[in-house]
Amino acid sequence: MSFRRFLNTAVVMALVVSARFLAAQVAVEVTPSDNGKVLVRVSNTKLKKVSFLRYNTPLHGMEANLFRILRDGQPVKYIGKLALRVGPTEQDWVTLLPNESITAEVDLSEHYALDRAGDYSVQFRYPVAVRDEESTGLRSAEDAVETPEVESDVVNVWVGEVRSVVPPVETRATRGFSGCTITQQNSINAAYSVSRTMAARAHNALANNSTYQTWFGAYTTTRANTVKSNYRGIYYAHNGKWNSTCTTCESGVIAYVYPSRPYNVWVCSYFHQFGATEKGSYLLHEASHWNAAAGTDDYGYGTTFCRNLARTNPGNAIWNADNYRYYALATY
C-alpha cells in the first residue's frame, strides 16, 4: 500500500540516496535541503545520451508513491496524488548528455504523513523507464514500466518539530461536479454506472480459475479474501455520487485522486476520448486508491506489467490498482 510524507525539522540527519543503476545507467541522488525539502538529482553515467521518463521521478512533481518510508517498522502513508496515465509522449522523455544531471527541489511534507517527531527510514523505490539515443523502444505505456525498480540505500531521517499537512477527509456530504460541461457530466455519469457494475461483477466472479490467476496470481484463500474485500469496498464507494472535478492535466494523464480524500476524483480532458467501458474501468482504478475503499497503490500499469506482476509477485498484484481494473474488464 502507500508510504511517505514529511521530512521537517530543526534537525534532519544526513540523507543521501544513491540509487542503483538501471539498464541504461541513470543514477539518482537525494540530499536534504531544509524544512522538509530535499534536492533530487538524476544523472547520466553513460558515455552517450540517455533519456528517462520524468514522471517516474520527483523531477516531474509527485504523482505516485516514489519513496518507501517507515516509522518504527510501519509504513508511513502516502497522501499525495496518484495519477493514471496513458503514454508516454515524446514530451515525457528527458534527455541527458554524458555526465549531465538535472536537479529539482521536492517538499516531501506535501506527500507523506510524517506527523511524529523521531527517526524515519527512507528509501527511493520506483521503476524508472530509460532509453538510450539509439533506442526505438520504451515508447508505449506498457513498455515504459518494463523497467526494474530503482532501489536506493535505506537511510535514517530525523524529524524534530513536526508540520503536518494531511488533507482533510471529505465525506459523501459534498456531491456533484466542478468545472465540468454538461457533456462531461454525462460522460462521467455513464462511466460511474459502468464502474459500479464492474465492481459488483468482479466481486461475484471471484474464484480459483484462470482469470483470477492471470490478474492476481497463484490462488490462496487469504489473498482471494483480500481481493474480494477490496472489490466490496470499491463497490460500496459508489453508493453516492462522487465529487468530480474536470481539469486540464499533464500530457497523458487520464484522472487522479488522493488516497485520503475519498469520493473526490479529478477527471482530465483526455478521459473523455475513451468509450464508456474503458472510462468505467478508469474510475474503478481510481476508486480503488481511496483508503476508504481498498487503498491500492500503483506498482505499474498495462497488461504486460500486470500479468507479470501477478505471476511473479501476487502479494503486490492484489494491491495494484491496474490489476483490479483488468480483472474487472475481464469479468464485465
Buried (B, 14 or more C-beta within 10 A) or exposed (E): BBBBBBBBBEEBEEBEBBBEBBEBBBBBBBEBBEBBBBEBBBBBBBEEBBBBBBBBBBBBBBBBBBBBBBBEEEBBBBBBBBBBBBBBEEEBBBBBEEEEBBEBEBBBBBBBBBBEBEEBBBBBBBBBBBBBEEEEEBBBBBBBBBBEBBBBEEBEBBBEEBEEBEBEEBEBEEEEBEEBEEEBBEBBEBBBBBBBBBBBBBBEBBEEEEBBBBBBBEBBEEBBEBBBEBBBBBBBBBEEBBBBBBBEBBBBBBBBBBBBBBBBBBBBEBBBEBEEBBBBBBBBBBBBBBBBBBBBBBBBBBEBBBBBBBEEBBEBBBBBBBBBBBBBBBBB
